[in-house]
Amino acid sequence: MDSLTELNYKKLLDACFKVHKALGPGLLESSYELCLAYELQKSGLQVATQVPTNHKWTDFESNSMSFFHRE
């Protein structure tokens, strides 16, 4: 994955703070995910949600879904 540009990083942080300020703490991750994807798309970024990824940490391995920025 390409690194985020400074402008895209600012858009990402702004969207995260906006969503968290509006919704507050304590909701399920899926609630924040939908709103964050919407805000990022509004700011001109292309995003993909629930992208399958593999994680390996020492002897532990897992499969999960992640959130990615696409250029």
Secondary structure, DSSP 8 states (H G I E B T S, - for coil): -----HHHHHHHHHHHHHHHHHH-SS--HHHHHHHHHHHHHHTT-EEEEEEEEEEEETTEEEEEEEEEEE-
